[in-house]
Amino acid sequence: MGVYTIGAALAKAERYAAPSRSLGWETLAWAERGFALTLLLAASPILFTAAIVTAILSRDSPFIAHPRVGRGGKPVDIIKLRTMWGTAPRSGRLLIQRLSSTPVPECKTPNDPRITSSFAAFCRRYSIDELPQLWQIARGEMAFVGPRPITAEELNAHYGPVAGEVLSVMPGLTGLWQVTGRNGLTYRQRRRFDLFLVRRRSARLYLFILTSTVRAVVSGKDAA
């Protein structure tokens, strides 16, 4: 995504933005927890089926937990459906394997060589692998909308002095850059979107991101 396109995307978001104190975010967080639990129960047949298929195909635990940095710098393990397997030895875990912090590519690609199964690619394309994070919203570890939780290494390398500002809010299941370029953006571009989201949060921007997320997930565009 070029500079002009990013500028246009931010100009569009500006129409929905406001100072970040314009909404009762703590009250919203409790509403989100109840709604996330409802969605998780509704999606449980899909998630259960995907977990069984993943366990059979990978011959390993269907879920992974990856260490990220949450609100206020608090560590949080982000749970996802396993979508990468192949030459690595099996974990021996029955349900969830906790991964160590590993390097993350600057830009992900649609044809990631680490994804060797068409089923796994399908789950990533339509964000089925992210469904376990509804449980983390229900637990109060994440929000529906916020900066996407990233690793300590990513924060140090790409966010620098603004890392604390990004960590001042709850990490989100989706955010502004996810509905703009998803995995086609660089870290510099992501940082710009994250800061805009933190500084200019509003009810309208929140709803804009949620509705745009639904469209992005249904289309599977720019997913990796």
C-alpha positions in Angstrom: 0.0 0.0 0.0 1.5 3.3 -1.1 1.7 6.6 0.8 -1.2 8.1 -1.2 -3.4 5.1 -0.4 -2.5 5.2 3.3 -3.3 8.9 3.3 -6.7 8.2 1.7 -7.4 5.5 4.2 -6.6 7.7 7.1 -8.7 10.5 5.6 -11.6 8.1 5.4 -11.1 7.0 9.0 -10.9 10.7 10.0 -14.6 11.0 9.3 -15.4 8.5 12.1 -12.7 9.7 14.5 -12.9 11.7 17.7 -10.7 12.3 20.8 -10.2 8.9 22.6 -12.0 10.0 25.7 -15.3 10.4 23.9 -16.7 6.9 24.9 -17.0 5.0 28.1 -14.5 2.3 27.1 -14.5 0.5 30.4 -18.3 0.1 30.2 -17.9 -1.1 26.6 -15.3 -3.7 27.7 -17.9 -5.4 29.9 -20.4 -5.5 27.0 -17.8 -6.9 24.7 -17.0 -9.7 27.1 -20.6 -10.9 27.1 -20.9 -10.5 23.4 -17.7 -12.4 22.8 -18.9 -15.3 24.9 -22.1 -15.4 22.9 -20.3 -15.4 19.6 -17.9 -18.1 20.8 -20.8 -20.4 21.7 -22.4 -19.8 18.3 -19.1 -20.5 16.5 -18.2 -23.5 18.7 -19.3 -26.1 16.1 -17.0 -24.5 13.4 -14.1 -24.2 15.9 -14.6 -27.7 17.2 -14.7 -29.2 13.7 -11.6 -27.1 12.6 -9.7 -28.2 15.7 -10.4 -31.9 15.0 -9.4 -31.6 11.3 -6.2 -29.7 12.3 -5.3 -32.3 14.9 -5.7 -35.1 12.3 -3.8 -33.3 9.6 -0.9 -32.0 11.7 -0.8 -35.0 14.1 -0.3 -32.4 16.8 -2.1 -30.2 19.3 -4.8 -28.1 17.4 -4.1 -24.9 19.2 -1.0 -22.8 19.8 -0.3 -20.0 22.3 2.2 -17.3 21.3 3.5 -14.7 23.8 2.6 -11.1 23.0 2.5 -7.8 24.9 -0.9 -6.7 26.2 -2.2 -3.6 27.8 0.2 -1.8 30.0 3.0 -4.2 28.9 1.4 -7.2 30.6 2.3 -10.5 28.9 -0.5 -12.3 27.2 -0.5 -15.6 25.3 -2.6 -15.2 22.1 -4.3 -18.5 21.3 -4.8 -19.5 17.6 -5.8 -22.5 15.7 -2.6 -24.2 14.4 -2.0 -23.5 10.7 1.7 -24.2 10.3 3.2 -27.7 10.5 5.6 -29.9 8.6 9.2 -30.7 9.4 9.1 -29.5 13.1 8.9 -32.2 15.7 5.5 -32.8 17.3 5.0 -30.9 20.6 3.5 -33.8 22.5 0.7 -31.5 23.8 -2.8 -32.7 23.7 -4.6 -29.3 23.2 -2.4 -26.2 23.3 1.3 -25.8 22.6 2.9 -22.7 24.0 5.4 -21.4 21.5 8.5 -19.4 22.4 8.9 -15.9 21.0 10.0 -16.2 17.4 10.8 -13.7 14.7 7.9 -12.4 12.6 8.3 -11.5 8.9 8.2 -7.8 8.0 5.4 -8.5 5.6 3.5 -11.7 5.3 2.7 -13.2 1.9 -0.4 -15.0 0.7 1.8 -18.0 -0.3 3.7 -18.4 2.9 5.8 -21.6 2.5 5.2 -22.4 6.2 1.6 -23.1 5.4 1.6 -26.6 3.8 -2.1 -27.5 4.0 -5.0 -26.1 1.9 -7.2 -26.5 4.9 -4.9 -24.3 7.0 -4.7 -21.7 4.3 -8.6 -21.7 4.2 -8.7 -21.2 8.0 -6.3 -18.3 7.7 -8.0 -16.7 4.7 -11.3 -16.5 6.5 -9.8 -15.9 10.0 -11.1 -19.2 11.5 -7.7 -19.5 13.2 -8.5 -16.3 15.2 -11.8 -17.6 16.7 -10.1 -18.8 20.0 -9.4 -15.2 20.8 -13.1 -14.6 21.4 -12.4 -16.5 24.7 -9.7 -14.0 25.5 -12.1 -11.1 24.9 -14.5 -12.8 27.3 -11.8 -13.1 29.9 -10.9 -9.4 29.6 -7.5 -9.9 28.0 -8.4 -8.4 24.7 -11.0 -6.2 23.0 -12.8 -6.5 19.7 -11.2 -3.3 18.4 -7.7 -2.2 19.3 -4.0 -2.4 18.2 -3.2 -5.9 17.3 -1.1 -7.6 20.0 2.5 -8.0 18.9 5.6 -9.4 20.3 8.2 -7.6 22.5 10.7 -7.9 19.7 8.3 -6.3 17.2 7.6 -3.4 19.7 11.3 -2.8 20.3 12.2 -2.9 16.7 9.3 -1.1 15.1 7.4 1.0 17.7 10.2 2.5 19.8 9.2 5.6 21.8 5.5 5.2 20.9 5.2 1.7 22.2 3.8 2.8 25.5 1.1 4.8 23.8 0.0 1.8 21.8 0.0 -0.4 24.9 -2.2 2.1 26.8 -5.3 0.4 25.5 -6.5 -3.2 25.3 -5.1 -5.1 22.3 -7.8 -5.9 19.7 -9.1 -8.9 17.7 -9.2 -6.4 14.8 -8.0 -2.8 14.2 -7.7 -0.1 11.7 -4.8 -1.6 9.7 -6.5 -5.0 9.5 -9.4 -3.5 7.6 -7.2 -1.3 5.4 -4.4 -3.5 4.2 -4.3 -6.6 6.5 -1.1 -8.4 6.0 0.0 -6.4 3.0 1.3 -3.5 5.2 4.8 -2.8 6.6 5.4 -2.2 10.3 5.9 1.5 9.6 2.4 1.6 8.0 0.9 -0.5 10.8 2.3 1.8 13.5 0.8 4.8 11.8 -2.7 3.2 11.8 -2.3 1.9 15.4 -1.4 5.4 16.7 -4.4 6.9 14.8 -6.7 4.4 16.4 -5.4 5.0 19.9 -5.5 8.8 19.6 -8.8 9.2 17.8 -11.0 6.4 19.1 -14.7 7.0 18.9 -18.0 5.0 18.8 -18.3 5.7 15.1 -14.7 4.6 14.3 -15.3 1.5 16.5 -18.4 0.5 14.5 -16.7 1.4 11.2 -13.8 -1.0 12.0 -16.2 -3.8 13.1 -18.3 -3.6 10.0 -15.3 -3.4 7.7 -13.8 -6.4 9.5 -16.8 -8.5 8.7 -16.5 -7.5 5.0 -12.8 -8.3 5.0 -13.2 -11.7 6.6 -16.0 -12.7 4.3 -14.0 -11.7 1.2 -10.7 -13.1 2.5 -8.9 -10.2 0.9 -5.2 -9.7 1.7 -5.2 -12.4 4.3 -2.1 -14.5 5.0 
